[in-house]
Amino acid sequence: MTIKKISKHQPETFEFNEENLILFQKEIKKYPETKKASAVISLLYLVQKQNNNWIPLIAIKYVAKLLSMSYMQVYEVVTFYSMFNLTPVGKYFIQVCTTTPCMIRDSKKIVDVCKKYISEKPDQISENKICSWTEVECLGSCVSAPMMQINSDYYEDLDEEKAEEIIKNILDDKLPPPGSARNRKNTSPENARTTLLEVKNA
Ligand code: FES
């Protein structure tokens, strides 16, 4: 499990913009007054979206105040879920899964590609300031291991060459289409096989 890096450069203030204030009001109405804390993940998601995909510490205090929670309670949520970032990330943010199914399918080679082309250490932004990467636990796509997530999309059935091709493209500010590198449709079998009978005759 990777420990989250916290940015040394923290803004002094954070407030929701007008659009997110409206969304906050809508969200909070879904819960009884005494259960406002249930909205914590939704509010943190709004913070991250507003703040270039990372959450400053001052925003944790802001959310805690809005929901009448303690700073530590909100901090615990932020640090528990890998989808929340506590340090700035690149325009293209790569999360490489290195949990067992991906690991036994060589996810280490994908990590090595990230180290070679993006930055030696995780959570550092590439020299051209466009991309960063990190290691994460299972992203729920073990059936297409090894895989990585770039922003909101999954890139699956990878190997070293394919990962290299994708990363070189995003460093050129071009995002390749997501999905299986072996052209599988979702997680269906290869060669368009759909029934056991077809497997038998294949
Ligand atoms: S182990 Fe990598 S997606 Fe599940």
Residues whose N, C-alpha, C, O or C-beta is under 5 A from the ligand:
A	BS01	FES	C97 T99 T100 P101 C102 C138 L139 G140 S141 C142 A145
